[in-house]
Amino acid sequence: LTVVDEEHEQAFKQQEGAIYHARDMAVVRAHIEGCPVVLASATPSLESFVNARGGRYRHLILKARHGIAELPQVKLIDMRRQSDAPDGEPKGQWLSAPLRAALKQTLAAGQQAMLFLNRRGYAPLTLCEACGHKFTCPHCSAWLVEHKYRRRLACHQCGYELAMPSDCPECHESGTLIACGPGVERVAEEFSAFFPDARYAIASSDTLQGPAETQGAIRAMARGEIDVLIGTQIVAKGHHFPGLTLVGVVDADLGGSDGDVRARERTFQLLHQVSGRAGRADKPGLVLLQTRDPEDAVMQALACGDRDGFYEQERMFRQAANAPPFGRLVAIVVSGHDGEQVRGVARTLGKTAPKALDVKVWGPTPAFYALLRGQTRERLLVQAAKPVDVQAYLKAWLAQVKVPAAVRVAVDVDPVSFF
């Protein structure tokens, strides 16, 4: 028997070296061995959902939670109304009045809560309000993230760091640097200001160094030694805290429209998994999602508990666009230290792409991170109908182009990330 738990997880895709998807390889291996394979998830990938609905996979449905636990109630907090109200939230405040009221009630009842924000550090951007200078990584096209507790600015792509400056390096003004946006550290700071007596812990890959510390925090939460856990996706799934009855999602819109065909699906999966931490024992759970777009299909599906309705809508969108699982995508990333050379190879690839029925080639265009670890990156995207043999198409195409040794061309069939 082969079991792929949380089969929808993006982490199953190996994106460097030998590029493959472990879930798909598990299905292939099980077929070769003649043994059953179980793809388990409360929020399956659309590919598996379509396969199950179409009869290619047998569909086994678990209709209830374990034991007496029931699914939590999910409510949306419209952050536009919070800020537009006469007594609206002061600027720069991230926990709304309804969420604070729910936290107060939960703590008073001796129960636990979780605050979720999928953003590490204190603030994702630091800028000078005098001249507008933004702190960016010299090796990547990414902002430097402030980590207030360590007094450092860090790049989350390559690991570059520098000490938090007191003056702007551009205009040399003092006291003009401001933090823009929240990370989990900033949420924790605000929470502790509102609830100074509450015991809280921050759970992210920055604060929990390795499996031992992670397990220590989980055990402390399970023993009731922590009142509120404030964390990133590290706390989103797999943990069972019987006393946790409230989950507050600080920014439910984060990641909802990042140019990825799977962005909505991924947002739904992550927020559904986070919501599942609440009310897992005998006490009912409540989930509050702070959003500036409550009419969005993802938010409505979460609030109504209509997973299948959302998946059916996604299925229709993907089918109309000939996107996976109804079509094939291939990402081609050209990278190297010589930017002009990289762009030249990318342009040559774009010009020499063979004309073929039911195949479109988009690009080249700068990648989302156009500079990553000192390397310039250009992207092309191949979109093909299902009957097309994309491997044969790619082989014929790439054989025409002479690629310098200093330039790397990476081919990712069925990509899961568009960064």
C-alpha positions, 0 to 999 in steps of 0.5 A: 500500500502506498499512502500520499498524505496531504497529496495537494501539497506543493512541497511534493514537487522537486523543483531543482536537480531532477524535476519530478512530482512525488505524488505522480511518481507514487501513482506510477510506482503503485501501478508498476507494483500492482498495489493500491495508492491512497491520495489523502486530503481534505483539500485535494489538488484539482487534478485529483478532484477531476480524476475522482469525479471522472471515475479515473480514481475511486472516490472515498469520502470521509463525511465527518470529523473524528469523534464528536468534533464538528467543523468550525463556524467560519465568518468573514471580517470585511476590513474595508468596513473596519477602516471606513467606520467613524470609529474605525481602526487606527492606521497601521493596526492589523487586528480588527475589533471583532477579532480582538473581541473574539480573542478576549472572549476565548482567553476569558473562557480559558481556551486557546487561539491561533493567529495566522499570517503567512509572512515571516519577520516583522515587516515585508518592506522598509522604506524611507518616508523622506526620499522613498528609498526601498531596501532591496537585496543586491543579489535578488529582485526582492525586498529585504524583510525586517526582523525586529527581534534580531535587528536585521534586514534579510532576503528570504530568497538568498539569505543576504542580511544586513544590520538594521540601519538608523539612517537612510543610505540614500538621503542620510536622513535619520528617523525616517525609516518606516516598516510597511505591512505586517509579518508575524512578529508585528502581529505578535507585537500588536497582540501583546499590546492589547493582551499584555497578560496572555502567554503567546508564542511565535511559530515560524521558520525564523523562530523555531530552529529545527525539529526539536524546537518545533516539537517543543512549541507544539507540546507546550501548546498541547499542555496549555502553556501557551494561550495564543500561537501566532504563526505562518504555514508551519502551524497550518496543518497536521497539529491537534490542539484540543483546547484551541477553539479560535483561529484568526487569519490576519490577512486572508487575501495574501497570495490570492492573485499572484499570477499563478493558475493555481493561486486561488486553489492554493489559497483555499487549501491553505486557509481551509487547513488553517481553519481545521485547527479550530474546535478539534475536540469537544468545544466548538470552533470559530474561524475569523477571516480578515479580508478586503474582498469578502465577495471573492469566490475563495472567501465565500466558499470558505464561509459557506463550507462549499468546497465542492462548489468552489472546485467545480467553479475552478474546474470550469475556469481551467477547462475554458482556459485549457489549463491543467488538468485539461491542458499541459504547461511547461515552464522554461527558465533561462538563467545566468550571471551575464544578463545580456547573454541570458536575454539573448538565449531567451529571445532565440528560444522565443524566435525558434519555437516550432509552430504546432497545432494546439501549442502556444509559446508565451514569452520570453519575459523576466521571471517573477524574481528577475534576479535571483542569487545574482543570476538574471532569469527569463521565462518562457511558458508552453501551453499545449492541449492534452493530446500533444506530445510535449516531450517530443515538441521540446526535444525538437525545439531545444535541439535547434538552439546552441546554449552557451556553457555559462547559461542554464536552461531549466525545463519544468513540465507541469510546473507548480510554481511560477516564481 
